[in-house]
């Protein structure tokens, strides 16, 4: 449960952190 929230938060943060850059995994 907590891990899911952390992973989801990190994913969203990464997406909104650099929206101008192309998708990089």
Biopython code that builds the backbone (N, CA, C, O; Angstrom):
import numpy as np
from Bio.PDB.StructureBuilder import StructureBuilder

atoms = [
    (1, "UNK", "N", (0.850, -1.204, 0.000)),
    (1, "UNK", "CA", (0.000, 0.000, 0.000)),
    (1, "UNK", "C", (0.884, 1.252, 0.000)),
    (1, "UNK", "O", (0.795, 2.099, -0.889)),
    (2, "UNK", "N", (1.733, 1.341, 1.018)),
    (2, "UNK", "CA", (2.624, 2.512, 1.091)),
    (2, "UNK", "C", (3.546, 2.558, -0.127)),
    (2, "UNK", "O", (3.761, 3.621, -0.708)),
    (3, "UNK", "N", (4.084, 1.412, -0.505)),
    (3, "UNK", "CA", (5.004, 1.363, -1.661)),
    (3, "UNK", "C", (4.290, 1.863, -2.905)),
    (3, "UNK", "O", (4.868, 2.589, -3.714)),
    (4, "UNK", "N", (3.030, 1.470, -3.054)),
    (4, "UNK", "CA", (2.256, 1.899, -4.225)),
    (4, "UNK", "C", (2.146, 3.422, -4.250)),
    (4, "UNK", "O", (2.333, 4.049, -5.293)),
    (5, "UNK", "N", (1.843, 4.005, -3.104)),
    (5, "UNK", "CA", (1.713, 5.468, -3.027)),
    (5, "UNK", "C", (3.040, 6.131, -3.353)),
    (5, "UNK", "O", (3.079, 7.130, -4.071)),
    (6, "UNK", "N", (4.130, 5.576, -2.826)),
    (6, "UNK", "CA", (5.461, 6.148, -3.077)),
    (6, "UNK", "C", (5.791, 6.084, -4.561)),
    (6, "UNK", "O", (6.227, 7.075, -5.148)),
    (7, "UNK", "N", (5.584, 4.922, -5.166)),
    (7, "UNK", "CA", (5.884, 4.758, -6.596)),
    (7, "UNK", "C", (5.018, 5.701, -7.423)),
    (7, "UNK", "O", (5.508, 6.349, -8.348)),
    (8, "UNK", "N", (3.747, 5.778, -7.094)),
    (8, "UNK", "CA", (2.828, 6.656, -7.825)),
    (8, "UNK", "C", (3.248, 8.105, -7.673)),
    (8, "UNK", "O", (3.249, 8.867, -8.640)),
    (9, "UNK", "N", (3.609, 8.486, -6.442)),
    (9, "UNK", "CA", (4.018, 9.867, -6.189)),
    (9, "UNK", "C", (5.279, 10.203, -6.966)),
    (9, "UNK", "O", (5.375, 11.273, -7.568)),
    (10, "UNK", "N", (6.247, 9.293, -6.956)),
    (10, "UNK", "CA", (7.505, 9.532, -7.676)),
    (10, "UNK", "C", (7.230, 9.663, -9.169)),
    (10, "UNK", "O", (7.772, 10.551, -9.828)),
    (11, "UNK", "N", (6.385, 8.777, -9.703)),
    (11, "UNK", "CA", (6.071, 8.815, -11.136)),
    (11, "UNK", "C", (5.446, 10.148, -11.496)),
    (11, "UNK", "O", (5.855, 10.795, -12.460)),
    (12, "UNK", "N", (4.442, 10.561, -10.711)),
    (12, "UNK", "CA", (3.760, 11.830, -10.996)),
    (12, "UNK", "C", (4.749, 12.987, -10.846)),
    (12, "UNK", "O", (4.764, 13.910, -11.661)),
    (13, "UNK", "N", (5.572, 12.928, -9.796)),
    (13, "UNK", "CA", (6.532, 14.008, -9.560)),
    (13, "UNK", "C", (7.504, 14.116, -10.734)),
    (13, "UNK", "O", (7.826, 15.217, -11.181)),
    (14, "UNK", "N", (7.970, 12.969, -11.229)),
    (14, "UNK", "CA", (8.917, 12.982, -12.348)),
    (14, "UNK", "C", (8.252, 13.585, -13.577)),
    (14, "UNK", "O", (8.875, 14.347, -14.316)),
    (15, "UNK", "N", (6.985, 13.242, -13.792)),
    (15, "UNK", "CA", (6.267, 13.748, -14.972)),
    (15, "UNK", "C", (6.101, 15.254, -14.886)),
    (15, "UNK", "O", (6.298, 15.962, -15.873)),
    (16, "UNK", "N", (5.735, 15.751, -13.692)),
    (16, "UNK", "CA", (5.505, 17.189, -13.541)),
    (16, "UNK", "C", (6.804, 17.942, -13.265)),
    (16, "UNK", "O", (6.860, 19.165, -13.391)),
    (17, "UNK", "N", (7.851, 17.198, -12.887)),
    (17, "UNK", "CA", (9.130, 17.845, -12.581)),
    (17, "UNK", "C", (9.763, 18.406, -13.853)),
    (17, "UNK", "O", (10.273, 19.527, -13.856)),
    (18, "UNK", "N", (9.727, 17.626, -14.929)),
    (18, "UNK", "CA", (10.322, 18.089, -16.193)),
    (18, "UNK", "C", (9.375, 17.800, -17.350)),
    (18, "UNK", "O", (9.637, 16.912, -18.162)),
    (19, "UNK", "N", (8.268, 18.550, -17.429)),
    (19, "UNK", "CA", (7.263, 18.330, -18.470)),
    (19, "UNK", "C", (7.764, 18.751, -19.846)),
    (19, "UNK", "O", (7.220, 18.324, -20.864)),
    (20, "UNK", "N", (8.802, 19.588, -19.878)),
    (20, "UNK", "CA", (9.296, 20.091, -21.156)),
    (20, "UNK", "C", (10.205, 19.057, -21.817)),
    (20, "UNK", "O", (10.332, 19.028, -23.041)),
    (21, "UNK", "N", (10.837, 18.207, -21.000)),
    (21, "UNK", "CA", (11.740, 17.206, -21.562)),
    (21, "UNK", "C", (10.953, 15.997, -22.053)),
    (21, "UNK", "O", (9.855, 15.730, -21.567)),
    (22, "UNK", "N", (11.513, 15.264, -23.020)),
    (22, "UNK", "CA", (10.850, 14.066, -23.540)),
    (22, "UNK", "C", (10.801, 12.973, -22.486)),
    (22, "UNK", "O", (11.495, 13.049, -21.472)),
    (23, "UNK", "N", (9.981, 11.959, -22.722)),
    (23, "UNK", "CA", (9.839, 10.878, -21.743)),
    (23, "UNK", "C", (11.144, 10.104, -21.607)),
    (23, "UNK", "O", (11.649, 9.532, -22.574)),
    (24, "UNK", "N", (11.681, 10.098, -20.389)),
    (24, "UNK", "CA", (12.917, 9.352, -20.132)),
    (24, "UNK", "C", (12.706, 8.461, -18.928)),
    (24, "UNK", "O", (12.310, 8.940, -17.865)),
    (25, "UNK", "N", (12.963, 7.183, -19.074)),
    (25, "UNK", "CA", (12.733, 6.248, -17.959)),
    (25, "UNK", "C", (14.039, 6.020, -17.222)),
    (25, "UNK", "O", (14.075, 5.267, -16.249)),
]
sb = StructureBuilder()
sb.init_structure("model")
sb.init_model(0)
sb.init_chain("A")
sb.init_seg("    ")
for serial, (resi, resn, name, xyz) in enumerate(atoms, 1):
    if name == "N":
        sb.init_residue(resn, " ", resi, " ")
    sb.init_atom(name, np.array(xyz, "f"), 0.0, 1.0, " ", f" {name:<3s}", serial, name[0])
structure = sb.get_structure()
